[in-house]
Structures are given as C-alpha cells and as structure tokens.
C-alpha cells in the first residue's frame, strides 16, 4: 500500500463502525466507564469473546466497581462473577492483586503512565496502552493480534511481532490516529479481515491493500 493512504483507510473503516459495532472495551469507554473499569474489562477480555466479557464485566461491576469494593469480595465470589471468561481463576487472582496494589501504592487510582501500568502484575503492553488510550484519552497505540496482522497484511508495516508493530506504528502512523487505530482494526479484523480466509471480496479497503501473506480469501 501507499503509506499516504492510511488516512483514507481509517476514514473508510470509521464509516463502517456503525455496521460492525464497537469492540467491547471501546464500547465501555463510550459509556464513560472509569479507567479502573477499563483496566479490569481489558483483563477480562483477553482470550475471551466480547459477548462473554460484557456479561462478566457487568456481573462483577454490579458487585463492586472500585478497588476497595473488589477487595471486600472473596476470590470465589470474583470467580463466580466472571465465569466463563478465559482463565477465570487466574484472572480472579490477578484482579485481587492489582486492586491491592492500586490501594496500597497508588491511592486507589489507576496509573496514567505506561511505566507504572506495566509494573502491575498481569498488565502487558496491549492492556497498558488500551487503558491509556480509552481510559485517559492519551496518545497510545494498542497492538493486539488484529492490529499486528492487519497492519502487515495491508503492507503498512513489515514486522514479526506485536511489539515490533507497536514501535513501527509509533514511527509512521500520524498521532491523530493512535487512539482510534486499535478500535478500527479490531472491528475490521473480527468482521472482514479474518486471520484465515478473509472476506476480501467485500472488503471496503481492498483497493489499498497489499494482501500480504493471504493465501486464500473469500
């Protein structure tokens, strides 16, 4: 693709969001969920379908919506609330640990820097950047499997890992697109640009795409 076309691609994908719908964490940010709720929802969403994450998050936040409130719950109560998200037992432990860290070290406030977020056990670059972008409206690029795959498939970057993709995008993606890039690529990836056999025949940005690595499409 021509790198100068990235703005056109983003504008087209923005227009398609009304049809596709927002990814779960992005939709929560639209509802003005707190940075803490964005953080916990992001942790719940890892390796979990959006529909399951939405139900689990609501059940948990109906019981407790602040670090202090969650620390009043037992691990089993959290497990019951978030089941059946992926790795729900491990996630319950992580949630309790993070809430304790927030209360003890951050005055119950979710950190607003990548360094402090990454210091929390269970928080990786994807989660940290999503909290910064959606919870604090900061310029951050969240790279998950969709962003990594599609950025390479388009031909916008040539990288081997999500972390490499993040740094490549930081160098060339205009900052005005940083916070929305993940939302658009996740929605695009779930609906059209699938990992295997993407729907190239009805892709709204096919004229810009290199289709790098695509062996079979629909």
Secondary structure as UniProt FT lines:
FT   HELIX           3..5
FT   HELIX           6..20
FT   HELIX           24..30
FT   TURN            31..32
FT   HELIX           35..45
FT   TURN            46..47
FT   HELIX           50..63
FT   HELIX           67..70
FT   TURN            71..72
FT   HELIX           75..82
FT   TURN            83..84
FT   TURN            86..87
FT   HELIX           88..105
FT   TURN            107..108
FT   HELIX           114..118
FT   TURN            121..122
FT   HELIX           125..130
FT   HELIX           131..135
FT   HELIX           145..154
FT   HELIX           162..172
FT   HELIX           175..177
FT   HELIX           178..191
FT   HELIX           200..202
FT   TURN            204..205
FT   HELIX           206..208
FT   TURN            212..213
//
